[in-house]
Amino acid sequence: MEDKEARLTMMHLANLISVPMALHTAVKLDIPDLIWQGGANLPISPAQLASLIRAKFSLATEPDAVNLQRILRLLASHGVFEEVPDHGNPPAKAFRLTDVGRTLVTDDQGISLGAYVLQHHQDALVQAWAYLHKSVLDSSQEAFKMAHGVSSYEYYVKDSACNSLMQRAMSGVSVPFVRALLDSYDGFGSEGLKTVVDVGGSTGSCLAMILERYPGLHGINFDLPEVVADAPQYQGVTHVGGNMFESVPAGDAIFMKWILAGFSDEECHKIMENCHRALPEKGKLILCEPVAPENTDASVRTRALLVGDIFLMAMYKSLHRAESEYRKYGEAAGFSNFRSLDVDPYFTLMEFLK
Ligand SMILES: C[S@@+](CC[C@H](N)C(=O)[O-])C[C@H]1O[C@@H](n2cnc3c(N)ncnc32)[C@H](O)[C@@H]1O
């Protein structure tokens, strides 16, 4: 590569923080929903969008259309919006959502990936990033704990706004995933399976979807007492508050999604042992976790898993592990059978039998 190309690439990398910050701004100002307009998704100029934002948030003054356009252009270059030439006089730019941007639109159940964007860029997490290099120099504490003195989960449960944003963020990622999972995986329909426990199930929205598909099942949504206290009621779902490091409720199958990635090796062993104890002979543990890619390349999948891994380093003192690591946890906990299914590019489904 020529020097000037190398410098250009580094100038891009050095300012890449502008991308998530612009994305955060777009979600905070509700731009995806304002453009989507119930499916119309018509190209809209920054000036028109500024008026919509003003009305939506009852602002005293109009937002700055020029700054708005700068945000939209950057995100268009990253595939969130499509920039469409406007043939007005004078000609202007107009923007509509791409399929990628569409994931930020709130659906009729209030679900979107927008909450995940907001959760990941709230002040407490942004402040913690400044400590990332310190957690490389001394891995005994994650950046979040260095910045705030407590772990992220301790922090979330103490602040109700933070807690509810975390729950919305989890649903925003997990509901579309479980919807797709149920179309390709039939493991919840096994004979004799009556009770499913969702360990770390947050508000229970994923379990509710599983029960909708398999109405004969009973579901136990298990999470921290502070989390289940505010959880909505779902048909067939019993909420149970507790600590998975002590024990988990008994069931014929355990669904555990996006839990182990947040914890240390020792903690993962403990959780897997408690799951094993809670299952009957031939009971099933259905684990869904992001799995570290084998190879390093520039694909979106590899990058999504690697950026997620650094997020875990900073916020949870944990990591994305290889599939072989999960297999070892299962064997150490006493599970005898393992298979993995490629149901989604981000989450791998791993099934363990007792
Ligand atoms: C990353 S979220 C995943 C939520 C959900 N399984 C999903 O995939 O959307 C991790 C969940 O683990 C819960 N959790 C953390 N520590 C826990 C503990 N000690 N006992 C039970 N649940 C816990 C959190 O409250 C949170 O809901």
Ligand as a Chemical Component Dictionary entry (heavy atoms), coordinates in Angstrom:
data_LIG
# 
_chem_comp.id                   LIG 
_chem_comp.type                 NON-POLYMER 
_chem_comp.pdbx_formal_charge   0 
_chem_comp.three_letter_code    LIG 
# 
loop_
_chem_comp_atom.comp_id 
_chem_comp_atom.atom_id 
_chem_comp_atom.alt_atom_id 
_chem_comp_atom.type_symbol 
_chem_comp_atom.charge 
_chem_comp_atom.model_Cartn_x 
_chem_comp_atom.model_Cartn_y 
_chem_comp_atom.model_Cartn_z 
_chem_comp_atom.pdbx_ordinal 
LIG C1  C1  C 0  -26.983 -9.980  28.274 1  
LIG S1  S1  S 1  -28.460 -10.150 29.196 2  
LIG C2  C2  C 0  -29.298 -11.393 28.264 3  
LIG C3  C3  C 0  -30.775 -11.374 28.465 4  
LIG C4  C4  C 0  -31.550 -12.418 27.648 5  
LIG N1  N1  N 0  -31.150 -13.757 27.935 6  
LIG C5  C5  C 0  -31.389 -12.132 26.166 7  
LIG O1  O1  O 0  -30.642 -12.834 25.500 8  
LIG O2  O2  O -1 -32.004 -11.172 25.699 9  
LIG C6  C6  C 0  -27.936 -11.017 30.642 10 
LIG C7  C7  C 0  -29.038 -11.243 31.667 11 
LIG O3  O3  O 0  -28.484 -11.955 32.795 12 
LIG C8  C8  C 0  -29.093 -11.460 33.963 13 
LIG N2  N2  N 0  -28.260 -11.771 35.139 14 
LIG C9  C9  C 0  -27.060 -11.201 35.453 15 
LIG N3  N3  N 0  -26.597 -11.725 36.603 16 
LIG C10 C10 C 0  -27.506 -12.658 37.007 17 
LIG C11 C11 C 0  -27.578 -13.546 38.125 18 
LIG N4  N4  N 0  -26.605 -13.568 39.035 19 
LIG N5  N5  N 0  -28.651 -14.360 38.237 20 
LIG C12 C12 C 0  -29.645 -14.339 37.313 21 
LIG N6  N6  N 0  -29.631 -13.525 36.208 22 
LIG C13 C13 C 0  -28.577 -12.683 36.063 23 
LIG C14 C14 C 0  -29.204 -9.969  33.684 24 
LIG O4  O4  O 0  -30.121 -9.312  34.551 25 
LIG C15 C15 C 0  -29.640 -9.952  32.217 26 
LIG O5  O5  O 0  -31.036 -9.975  32.086 27 
# 
loop_
_chem_comp_bond.comp_id 
_chem_comp_bond.atom_id_1 
_chem_comp_bond.atom_id_2 
_chem_comp_bond.value_order 
_chem_comp_bond.pdbx_ordinal 
LIG C1  S1  SING 1  
LIG S1  C2  SING 2  
LIG S1  C6  SING 3  
LIG C2  C3  SING 4  
LIG C3  C4  SING 5  
LIG C4  N1  SING 6  
LIG C4  C5  SING 7  
LIG C5  O1  DOUB 8  
LIG C5  O2  SING 9  
LIG C6  C7  SING 10 
LIG C7  O3  SING 11 
LIG C7  C15 SING 12 
LIG O3  C8  SING 13 
LIG C8  N2  SING 14 
LIG C8  C14 SING 15 
LIG N2  C9  SING 16 
LIG N2  C13 SING 17 
LIG C9  N3  DOUB 18 
LIG N3  C10 SING 19 
LIG C10 C11 SING 20 
LIG C10 C13 DOUB 21 
LIG C11 N4  SING 22 
LIG C11 N5  DOUB 23 
LIG N5  C12 SING 24 
LIG C12 N6  DOUB 25 
LIG N6  C13 SING 26 
LIG C14 O4  SING 27 
LIG C14 C15 SING 28 
LIG C15 O5  SING 29 
# 
